[in-house]
Amino acid sequence: MSERNETRPDTATQPRRSFVQRLLRFAPSDLVRLVFLCVLAGFFLAAFHVNPRRLWVDFFGTLAESWSRFIGFISDSALWAVDYLLLGAVLVVPIWIVVRVVRALRRD
């Protein structure tokens, strides 16, 4: 087997860039992606009523308040779901029992 010296043609002709050059190099797609992610994060934080000014001044206090609001939202949602589960069960369970009894009587 013969050994090949495989080099990519684009890297062979260009000099290697320094760390700072690679760090500071921006493409327009990078800026568009950054703006999109900032808007997306802003919508997410707005859903939890996070005030950007307060977040800047009191980061951990704002996080604690947002976390408590999130836990409150989850518990309220769970209670809402349980209420409607019980409401639906009042109607569905008796009908299900009658259907099971009727099916059991037909087979015997």
N, C-alpha and C positions, 0 to 999 in steps of 0.2 A: 504494500500500500504506500502510496506517495503522500507526503504531507503537503497541504496547500496553505499558503499564507493568505487567509481570508480576511480582507479588510473591506470595510464599506467605503465606496468611493466618495461619499459626501463628507465623512470624517477624516479621510486621508488628506484632503486638500484644505480644509479649514483648520485654523489654529484653535487649540483648546481654550475655551473661555474661562475666566476666573470665577470664583464663587460670587463675588459682588456683581459681576456682569450677568451671571445666570439669575441671581436674585432680583435684580432690578429690571430685567427684560420683561416687558408686558406686551401681550398681543391684544387686539381689540376684543377677541372672544373672551379673554380673561376678564376684562372690565365688564363686559355684558353679563358674564356668569356671576361676578361679584355683586353687581347691582341687583340681579335676580335673587340671589341668596339673601341679600340684605332686606329686600322687600318681603320675601317669604318669612324670614325671621321676625320682621316687624309685624306681620299679620299674626304669627303664632303668639308673640308676646302681647299683642293687643287683645287677643282672645282671652287672656288671663288678666286683663286690665293693668298691665305694667306701664307705669309712667316713665318715659325715658329720662326725664330730669331727675326723678327720684331714684331711678336705678343708678345713675351716675353718682349721686351723692351718697346713697345708702344701699350699696349693692346687696349685702347679706340680709338686711331688713326687708328689702323689696322681694328677694327670693323667698324668704320665710312667709311673707304675706301672700305671695302668689301660690306657694305650695299649700297654704291653708285654704285658699280659695279653690284650688284644684281638688283637694280632699273634700271640701264641702260640695263641690259640683258632683263629684263621683258618688258621695253618699246620698245627695238629693236625687240623682239619677237612679241609684239602686232602689231607693224608697219608692220612687215613681214606678219603676218596673215591677216591684213587688205588689204595689197597689193594683196595677192593671192585671198582673198575674192572678191575684186572688179574685178580682172581678170577673175575669174570663173563666176561672175555675168554677165559679158558682154556676155558670151555664154549661160548660163543656163536660165536667166530670159526671153529673147526673145523666146526660145524654150518652156519654161513653159507657156508663154502667148499663143502661137500658139496652144499648146496641149489643154489648157483650152477652147479656142474658138472653136476648132474642136469638143471637147466633148460636149460643150453646144449646138452646131448646130445639132449634132446627136440626141439628146434627144427630140428636138422639132419637 
